[in-house]
Amino acid sequence: MGQNRGVDLSLGRIEAARALIDPVFLDTPGALLLDAQQLLIAVWALDIAGGQITTISAILNPDKLTHLGPVADYAALLRSAS
């Protein structure tokens, strides 16, 4: 996996706790968003056309992420960021 970069997640008006982005290539280019304990927060999939990102799709539903590994408690992350 690629180099991790720290970012502040901004989801709508809610700012979440600090997260790591780990670039991956599954069926499409994308990234795994991990919390400080390396638990999965979300997966981003990127659509690229003409060398530019045209769409970013995000999966946050823990039921759809569990097959990838341990999933973070998203609600607790949001509470800790407040």
C-alpha positions in Angstrom: 0.0 0.0 0.0 1.1 3.6 -0.5 2.3 6.3 1.8 -0.2 7.2 4.5 -1.2 10.8 4.7 -3.0 12.4 7.6 -6.1 14.4 6.8 -9.1 16.0 8.5 -12.3 14.4 7.3 -15.0 16.9 6.5 -18.4 15.2 5.9 -21.1 17.8 5.4 -20.9 20.1 8.4 -19.4 17.4 10.6 -15.7 17.2 11.1 -14.5 13.8 12.1 -11.3 12.8 14.0 -8.0 12.6 12.3 -7.7 9.8 9.7 -5.1 8.2 7.5 -5.6 7.7 3.8 -4.0 4.6 2.4 -4.1 4.5 -1.4 -5.1 1.1 -2.9 -6.1 -0.4 -6.2 -9.0 -2.9 -5.9 -11.2 -2.9 -9.1 -10.6 0.8 -9.4 -8.1 3.3 -7.9 -9.1 4.4 -4.5 -8.2 4.7 -0.8 -8.9 3.2 2.6 -9.6 5.7 5.3 -8.3 4.4 8.6 -8.6 5.8 12.2 -5.6 6.1 14.6 -6.0 2.5 15.6 -5.8 1.4 11.9 -9.6 0.5 11.9 -11.4 1.0 8.6 -13.6 4.2 8.5 -14.5 4.2 4.8 -13.4 3.2 1.3 -13.2 5.8 -1.5 -13.3 4.7 -5.2 -12.1 7.1 -7.9 -13.4 7.4 -11.4 -10.6 8.8 -13.6 -11.1 10.1 -17.2 -8.5 12.1 -19.2 -6.0 11.9 -16.3 -8.4 13.7 -13.9 -10.6 12.4 -11.1 -14.2 12.9 -12.2 -16.0 11.1 -9.4 -15.3 10.0 -5.8 -17.6 7.4 -4.4 -17.5 6.6 -0.7 -18.7 3.6 1.2 -19.2 4.2 4.9 -21.7 1.5 5.8 -19.9 -0.9 8.2 -22.0 -3.8 7.0 -20.5 -3.4 3.6 -16.9 -2.9 4.9 -16.5 -5.8 7.4 -15.2 -8.2 4.8 -12.1 -5.9 4.4 -11.2 -6.1 8.1 -11.9 -4.5 11.5 -14.2 -1.5 11.1 -14.0 1.7 13.2 -16.9 2.9 15.4 -17.9 5.9 13.1 -20.4 7.3 15.6 -17.7 7.4 18.3 -15.3 9.1 15.9 -17.8 11.8 15.3 -18.5 12.2 19.0 -14.8 12.5 19.8 -14.4 15.2 17.1 -17.0 17.5 18.7 
